[in-house]
Amino acid sequence: MLELALLLQADYEPSPARFFAAFFLILILLCGALLFTYWISKGD
């Protein structure tokens, strides 16, 4: 995940690698939030 963040900071020119890095970072964060919400609401 750190590599993706560093890739996003590498340059300010749009590129496919930059797009996919941002896309997967957002996807990981959203999936993590959904899983956390499910885990919290599961209630044992």
Secondary structure as UniProt FT lines:
FT   HELIX           2..10
FT   HELIX           16..42
//
